[in-house]
């Protein structure tokens, strides 16, 4: 008679993440996904996704990370490849090489490794610049006529 109505648990809306590795989770192996991943625990292996990876302050990643966008607030010991954007927050630490079209490093972040700016989609479509010698030759021909 005085029963509480049953309610269903609402889906987690943490950044719309498909996969969440909690603070008490220690995972050995590879994660491959099409959706967003949030990591607050420990991962040893490889992390790949077509979505974004958010690495929390408590996270410790001993793996290579490849994603569209990556945000690092914890520790990553491995290489990171971000197709679009890589952000290191003030508490982020990366010991490895990084590659991204857009790189943001906040004051206080630690990065040890090599950085390579990946060509963005727009840059790949731009025509090469005409050599200066070709321009000079064209100008000379115009003057001769």
C-alpha positions in Angstrom: 0.0 0.0 0.0 2.7 2.5 0.9 5.2 1.0 -1.5 7.8 3.3 -3.1 7.5 3.3 -6.9 10.3 1.3 -8.6 12.7 3.5 -10.5 15.2 2.5 -13.0 18.8 3.6 -12.7 19.6 6.5 -15.1 22.4 5.8 -17.5 25.7 7.4 -16.6 26.1 10.8 -18.3 29.7 11.3 -17.5 30.8 13.0 -20.7 28.6 10.5 -22.6 31.3 7.9 -22.0 30.7 4.4 -23.3 33.5 2.9 -21.1 34.5 4.0 -17.6 37.5 2.5 -15.8 36.9 3.4 -12.1 39.5 4.4 -9.5 39.6 0.9 -8.0 40.0 -0.9 -11.3 43.4 -2.3 -12.5 43.2 -3.5 -16.0 45.8 -5.5 -17.9 45.0 -5.8 -21.6 43.9 -3.8 -24.6 40.8 -1.6 -24.8 39.4 -0.9 -28.3 36.2 1.1 -28.7 34.2 3.3 -31.0 33.0 5.5 -28.1 34.4 7.7 -25.4 36.5 6.3 -22.6 37.1 7.7 -19.1 40.0 6.3 -17.1 40.4 6.9 -13.4 42.1 3.6 -12.6 45.2 1.7 -13.8 45.6 0.3 -17.4 48.5 -1.7 -18.6 48.2 -2.4 -22.4 46.8 -0.4 -25.2 43.9 2.1 -25.4 42.4 2.8 -28.9 39.1 4.5 -29.7 37.5 6.5 -32.5 36.1 8.7 -29.7 37.7 10.6 -26.9 39.8 9.5 -23.9 39.7 11.4 -20.6 42.4 10.4 -18.2 41.5 11.5 -14.7 43.8 12.8 -11.9 44.0 9.4 -10.2 44.7 7.4 -13.4 47.9 5.7 -14.2 48.2 4.5 -17.8 51.1 2.2 -18.8 50.0 2.0 -22.4 50.0 3.7 -25.8 46.8 5.7 -26.3 45.2 6.5 -29.7 42.0 8.5 -30.0 40.4 11.4 -31.7 40.8 13.6 -28.7 42.7 13.0 -25.5 42.7 14.9 -22.2 45.4 14.0 -19.6 45.0 14.9 -15.9 46.8 11.8 -14.5 49.9 9.8 -15.5 50.6 8.3 -18.9 53.7 6.2 -19.5 53.5 5.5 -23.2 52.9 7.3 -26.5 49.8 9.3 -27.3 48.4 9.9 -30.7 45.4 12.3 -30.9 43.9 12.7 -34.4 42.5 16.1 -33.5 43.3 17.5 -30.0 45.6 16.6 -27.1 45.3 18.5 -23.8 47.6 18.1 -20.8 46.0 19.8 -17.8 48.1 21.2 -14.9 48.1 17.9 -13.1 48.9 15.8 -16.3 52.1 13.9 -16.7 53.2 12.2 -20.0 56.4 10.2 -20.3 56.4 9.3 -24.0 56.1 10.7 -27.5 53.0 12.6 -28.5 51.3 13.4 -31.8 48.3 15.7 -32.3 46.9 18.3 -34.7 46.2 20.6 -31.8 48.3 20.5 -28.6 47.5 22.3 -25.4 49.8 22.1 -22.4 48.8 23.9 -19.2 51.3 25.4 -16.8 52.4 22.7 -14.3 51.9 19.8 -16.7 54.9 17.5 -17.1 55.9 16.2 -20.5 59.0 14.2 -21.3 59.4 12.9 -24.9 59.1 14.1 -28.5 56.2 16.1 -29.9 55.0 16.0 -33.5 52.3 18.1 -34.9 50.1 15.9 -37.1 48.8 17.5 -40.3 45.2 18.4 -40.0 42.7 17.4 -42.6 42.6 20.9 -44.1 46.4 21.1 -44.4 46.5 17.8 -46.3 44.2 19.3 -49.0 46.2 22.5 -49.6 48.1 22.6 -52.8 51.9 22.9 -52.6 53.4 26.4 -52.8 54.8 27.2 -56.2 58.6 27.4 -56.2 60.1 30.9 -56.2 62.2 30.0 -59.3 59.0 29.3 -61.3 57.6 32.7 -60.2 60.8 34.5 -61.3 60.8 32.7 -64.7 57.1 33.6 -65.3 57.9 37.3 -64.4 60.8 37.4 -66.8 58.7 36.0 -69.7 56.1 38.7 -69.1 58.7 41.4 -69.2 60.2 40.0 -72.5 56.9 40.2 -74.2 
